[in-house]
Amino acid sequence: MSELSVGVLGAGTMGAGIAQIAALGGRETLLYDAFEGAAERGVERLAEALAKGAARSRWSEDEAAAARTRVRAVESLEELAACAILIEAAPEDLELKRELFRAVAAVCGPATVFASNTSSLQVADIAAGVPHPERVVGMHFFNPPALMKLVEVVAAPASGDAALAATTELAEAMGRTPIRAKDSPGFVANRLARPFSLESLRMVSDGVASPARIDEIVRGAGFRMGPFELLDLIGIDVNLTIARSFFAQGGEPERWRPTAIQEAMVAAGRLGRKSGHGFYDYDRGEPVPADLSAAVPHPQSPPQGNNGADEAEILDRLFAQIANEAAFALEEEVASPADMDTAMRLGFNWPRGPIEIAAEIGPRALELLTALEQEKGAAYAPAPGLSRIISSSG
């Protein structure tokens, strides 16, 4: 076993994808899963993905064949003992992840790096009770790992420099772009994406514009999908669960409070594409803007069609909140400005990052948020560092 070898704990979609890019990056890779036969099935899916990627010229046939020879399924944790880095890709269950790391700690030496692919749990919580917590870091891949270039390398308070350096080096060997993130709610990309959906939902709640109108304007600003198209794709129930988690983890800041529209849509069974009905209806083939008046009763009923506020008003309000969230994150030292922009470009395919957006909207952000705070409350309170982010961006 090479000192550069990688073990992946969990052979589901994410685990198999991570093993695939580790092997493509030249690392001998072992894939483990507690369920009988799951690791072997993961390797089979991985081999199929390598062949499809070669057929689409993402890599050569020789590279695919070489990568396949570097991967094998293992049935016991003891077989992972000689790996330099273990990447946990288990479901988002805190006790499950803790138990996995405790179990591998019993068979691995203290120098083995433990990386968790968590997207919503705190790395420090996962490391609690694990011997040598300085070796535990976050390594958050985006789905699907073979296509998404971003990896968030998450530093918990106890994470050591050696573990962080080894994880960063591995991400680069995999052909990914690593950024450094503080161990905080949502890390970087998921946190900075909060206003994209929440502020759009508030604008609909306020009667500013319809979901279809907002989507049209946001796509026109260079985004691949509008916020409501994205909500329908992810699942409105999934987004609501994430919103509730952020709100609780962050100490219930008003800007992260889930909206009544999210709650009403889920209660009405309008979950998006998977249910056939969300902010759009999908039962006629092409998505059609939905009539939400019955499903989402509201004092200011969401406008239907493409009526509503003009493009500048909608983009200013959305971009002001995006810039504001970036300013809050900078105050908390979640990531560097450059890494924030990289995170949103690579993790969410934004045309520009939040620091670039702050430069674009400039002083209007502070003026608009101040006015909205007076009118609507604390959800629009400007971050203490918003003025600095605007001036330094410009």
C-alpha positions in Angstrom: 0.0 0.0 0.0 1.4 3.4 -1.1 1.8 6.3 1.4 -0.4 8.2 -1.1 -3.3 5.7 -0.8 -6.8 6.7 -0.1 -9.7 4.9 1.6 -13.3 5.9 1.0 -15.9 5.0 3.7 -19.3 4.7 2.0 -19.9 3.4 -1.5 -23.0 5.4 -2.5 -23.1 7.9 -5.3 -20.8 10.4 -3.5 -18.4 7.8 -2.2 -18.0 6.0 -5.6 -17.6 9.4 -7.3 -14.9 10.4 -4.8 -13.1 7.1 -5.3 -13.3 7.6 -9.1 -11.5 11.0 -9.1 -9.0 9.8 -6.5 -8.0 6.9 -8.8 -7.9 9.2 -11.8 -5.6 11.4 -9.7 -3.1 8.5 -9.5 -4.0 7.3 -6.0 -4.4 3.7 -5.0 -8.0 3.7 -3.7 -9.9 1.3 -1.4 -13.7 1.5 -1.3 -15.5 0.3 1.9 -19.1 0.1 2.8 -20.7 -1.6 5.9 -23.5 -3.1 3.8 -22.6 -6.4 2.2 -21.9 -6.1 -1.5 -22.3 -2.3 -1.6 -18.6 -1.7 -2.1 -18.4 -4.1 -5.0 -21.5 -2.4 -6.6 -19.8 0.9 -6.1 -16.7 -0.2 -8.0 -19.0 -1.5 -10.8 -20.7 1.9 -11.0 -17.3 3.6 -10.9 -16.0 1.4 -13.8 -19.1 2.3 -15.9 -18.6 6.0 -15.1 -14.9 5.8 -16.2 -15.9 4.2 -19.5 -18.6 6.8 -20.2 -16.2 9.6 -19.4 -13.7 8.2 -21.8 -16.4 7.9 -24.5 -17.2 11.6 -23.9 -13.4 12.5 -24.0 -13.3 13.7 -20.4 -10.3 11.5 -20.1 -8.6 9.0 -22.3 -9.3 5.3 -22.5 -5.9 4.6 -21.1 -6.5 6.9 -18.2 -9.8 5.2 -17.5 -8.2 1.8 -17.6 -5.4 2.8 -15.3 -7.8 4.4 -12.8 -9.9 1.2 -12.8 -6.8 -0.8 -11.8 -6.2 1.5 -8.8 -9.6 0.8 -7.2 -10.7 -2.2 -5.3 -13.5 -2.9 -2.8 -12.6 -4.0 0.7 -14.9 -5.8 3.2 -13.3 -4.8 6.5 -12.0 -1.7 8.2 -8.7 -3.4 9.0 -7.9 -3.4 5.3 -7.8 0.4 5.4 -5.1 0.5 8.1 -2.3 1.5 5.7 -4.2 4.3 4.0 -2.7 7.8 4.3 -6.1 9.5 4.1 -9.6 8.2 4.8 -12.6 10.1 3.3 -15.9 9.4 5.0 -18.9 9.7 2.6 -21.6 8.3 4.9 -25.1 9.8 5.2 -25.5 13.0 7.2 -25.9 11.4 10.6 -23.6 12.8 13.3 -23.4 9.6 15.4 -22.9 7.4 12.3 -19.9 9.6 11.2 -18.4 9.7 14.7 -18.7 5.9 15.1 -17.0 5.3 11.7 -14.1 7.5 12.7 -13.8 5.9 16.1 -13.8 2.4 14.4 -11.1 3.3 11.9 -9.1 5.0 14.6 -8.8 1.6 16.3 -7.0 0.2 13.3 -5.1 3.2 11.8 -2.1 4.9 13.1 -2.3 8.5 14.5 -0.9 10.0 11.3 -3.8 8.9 9.2 -5.9 11.8 8.1 -9.6 11.6 8.6 -11.6 13.7 6.2 -15.4 14.0 6.3 -17.5 14.9 3.3 -20.2 16.4 5.4 -22.1 19.3 4.0 -24.2 20.3 7.0 -22.6 19.0 10.2 -19.8 20.7 12.1 -16.5 19.0 11.7 -15.7 19.7 15.3 -18.7 17.8 16.4 -17.7 14.8 14.2 -14.2 14.9 15.6 -15.5 14.8 19.2 -14.4 11.6 20.9 -12.1 10.6 18.1 -8.4 10.0 19.2 -6.0 12.7 17.8 -8.7 15.2 16.6 -6.0 17.3 15.0 -6.1 14.8 12.1 -9.9 15.3 11.4 -10.8 17.8 8.7 -13.7 18.5 6.4 -13.4 17.7 2.7 -16.7 18.7 1.2 -17.2 17.6 -2.4 -20.0 18.8 -4.6 -22.3 16.4 -6.5 -21.4 14.8 -8.9 -17.8 14.8 -7.8 -16.5 13.8 -11.2 -17.9 17.0 -12.8 -17.9 19.6 -9.9 -14.4 21.1 -9.5 -14.9 22.7 -6.0 -13.7 21.1 -2.8 -14.1 22.9 0.5 -11.3 22.0 2.9 -12.8 22.7 6.3 -10.6 23.6 9.3 -12.2 22.8 12.7 -10.5 24.5 15.7 -8.5 21.3 16.4 -7.6 20.5 12.8 -3.8 20.4 12.4 -1.8 22.0 9.6 -0.4 18.7 8.4 -3.9 17.2 7.9 -5.1 20.4 6.1 -2.1 20.4 3.8 -2.5 16.7 3.0 -6.2 17.1 2.2 -5.5 20.2 0.0 -2.8 18.3 -1.9 -5.1 15.3 -2.4 -7.9 17.6 -3.8 -5.4 19.1 -6.3 -4.2 15.6 -7.3 -7.8 14.8 -8.0 -8.1 17.7 -10.4 -10.3 19.7 -8.0 -9.9 23.4 -6.9 -9.6 23.4 -3.1 -10.6 26.4 -1.0 -10.1 26.8 2.8 -13.2 27.1 4.9 -13.9 27.8 8.5 -15.9 25.2 10.4 -19.2 27.1 10.4 -22.8 26.6 9.2 -22.8 25.7 5.5 -19.1 26.4 5.2 -18.7 28.7 2.2 -20.7 27.9 -0.9 -23.9 26.7 0.8 -23.9 29.7 3.1 -23.3 32.3 0.5 -26.1 30.8 -1.6 -28.7 31.5 1.2 -29.9 34.9 -0.1 -30.3 33.5 -3.7 -33.4 31.6 -2.6 -34.5 33.4 0.6 -34.5 36.9 -0.8 -36.3 35.8 -3.9 -38.9 34.1 -1.8 -39.3 37.3 0.2 -39.8 39.3 -3.0 -42.6 37.0 -4.0 -44.1 37.2 -0.5 -44.0 41.0 -0.7 -45.8 41.0 -4.1 -42.7 42.5 -5.8 -42.8 40.0 -8.7 -43.8 36.5 -9.7 -41.4 33.5 -9.5 -41.3 33.3 -13.3 -40.5 37.0 -13.6 -37.7 36.7 -11.0 -36.3 33.7 -12.8 -36.3 35.4 -16.1 -34.5 38.4 -14.8 -31.9 36.3 -12.9 -31.2 34.2 -16.0 -30.8 37.4 -17.9 -28.1 38.5 -15.4 -26.0 35.4 -16.4 -27.2 32.8 -13.9 -27.9 29.4 -15.5 -31.0 28.9 -13.5 -33.4 31.2 -11.7 -33.9 30.7 -7.9 -37.4 29.1 -8.3 -36.3 26.8 -11.1 -33.5 25.7 -8.7 -35.8 25.3 -5.8 -38.0 23.0 -7.9 -35.0 21.0 -9.0 -33.6 20.5 -5.5 -37.0 19.9 -3.9 -38.8 22.6 -1.9 -39.0 20.3 1.0 -35.2 19.7 0.9 -34.6 23.4 0.7 -36.9 24.0 3.7 -35.0 21.4 5.8 -31.7 23.2 4.9 -33.2 26.6 5.7 -34.4 25.4 9.1 -31.0 23.9 9.8 -29.2 27.1 8.9 -31.6 29.2 11.0 -31.1 27.0 14.1 -27.3 26.6 13.7 -26.8 30.3 13.1 -28.6 31.4 16.3 -31.8 32.3 14.5 -30.8 35.4 12.6 -33.7 37.0 10.8 -32.0 37.0 7.4 -31.9 33.2 7.6 -35.5 32.7 8.8 -37.5 30.3 6.5 -40.3 31.9 4.7 -44.1 31.2 5.0 -44.1 30.4 1.3 -41.7 27.5 1.8 -43.8 26.1 4.6 -47.1 26.5 2.7 -45.7 24.9 -0.5 -44.5 21.9 1.4 -47.8 21.6 3.3 -49.6 21.7 0.0 -47.4 18.9 -1.4 -45.9 21.2 -4.0 -42.4 19.9 -3.7 -41.1 20.8 -7.2 -40.2 18.5 -10.1 -40.3 15.3 -8.1 -44.0 15.9 -7.2 -44.9 17.4 -10.6 -45.9 20.7 -9.1 -43.9 23.4 -7.4 -43.4 27.0 -8.5 -43.9 25.5 -11.9 -46.3 22.7 -13.1 -44.6 19.9 -14.9 -47.5 17.7 -15.9 -47.7 19.0 -19.5 -44.1 18.4 -20.4 -42.5 21.9 -20.5 -42.7 23.7 -17.1 -45.5 26.2 -16.9 -45.6 28.9 -14.2 -48.0 27.7 -11.5 -51.0 29.5 -10.1 -50.0 29.7 -6.4 -53.0 31.6 -5.1 -54.7 28.6 -3.6 -51.6 26.8 -2.4 -49.9 29.9 -0.9 -52.5 32.2 0.5 -50.8 35.4 1.6 -51.9 39.0 2.4 -49.9 40.1 -0.6 -50.7 37.4 -3.1 -47.8 36.6 -5.3 -48.3 38.2 -8.7 -48.8 35.8 -11.6 -47.3 36.1 -15.1 -44.5 38.5 -15.7 -45.9 41.6 -14.1 -44.2 43.2 -11.1 -41.1 45.3 -10.4 -38.6 46.2 -13.0 -35.3 44.4 -13.6 -33.1 46.8 -11.7 -35.2 46.8 -8.6 -35.2 43.0 -8.4 -31.5 42.5 -9.1 -30.5 45.3 -6.7 -32.5 43.7 -3.9 -31.1 40.2 -4.6 -27.5 41.4 -5.1 -27.6 43.6 -2.0 -28.4 40.6 0.2 -25.8 38.5 -1.6 -23.2 41.2 -0.9 -24.4 41.5 2.7 -24.1 37.8 3.4 -20.5 37.9 2.0 -19.8 40.8 4.4 -21.1 38.8 7.4 -19.0 35.8 6.3 -15.9 37.9 6.0 -16.4 39.4 9.5 -16.5 35.8 10.8 -13.4 34.8 8.8 -15.3 32.0 7.0 -13.1 32.3 3.9 -11.0 34.7 2.0 -12.6 37.0 -0.6 -11.0 35.2 -3.5 -12.1 31.8 -2.1 -15.6 33.1 -1.7 -15.8 34.1 -5.4 -14.2 30.7 -6.4 -16.7 28.8 -4.3 -19.8 30.3 -6.0 -18.4 30.1 -9.5 -17.4 26.5 -9.2 -19.9 25.2 -6.6 -23.0 26.8 -7.9 -22.0 27.9 -11.4 -22.6 31.6 -10.7 -21.4 33.9 -13.4 -19.6 36.0 -10.8 -18.9 35.6 -7.1 -20.4 37.6 -4.2 -17.3 39.9 -3.9 -17.6 40.7 -7.6 -21.4 41.2 -7.1 -20.6 43.6 -4.3 -18.4 45.6 -6.6 -21.2 45.7 -9.2 -23.9 47.0 -6.9 -21.6 49.2 -4.9 -23.0 51.8 -2.5 -26.6 51.1 -3.6 -26.4 47.9 -1.5 -26.0 49.8 1.8 -28.6 52.4 0.9 -31.1 49.8 -0.1 -30.6 47.6 2.9 -30.8 50.5 5.3 -34.2 51.5 3.7 -35.5 47.9 3.8 -34.4 47.4 7.4 -36.4 50.5 8.4 -39.4 49.2 6.4 -39.3 45.5 7.0 -37.0 44.7 9.9 -33.8 42.9 10.9 -33.6 40.5 7.9 -32.1 43.5 6.1 -29.8 44.8 8.7 -26.5 45.7 7.0 -23.4 43.7 8.0 -20.9 45.7 10.0 -18.3 45.2 7.3 -20.6 45.9 4.3 -19.1 49.4 3.7 -15.6 47.9 3.6 -16.4 45.1 1.2 -18.0 47.6 -1.2 -15.1 50.1 -1.0 -12.5 47.4 -1.3 -14.3 45.7 -4.2 -14.6 49.0 -6.1 
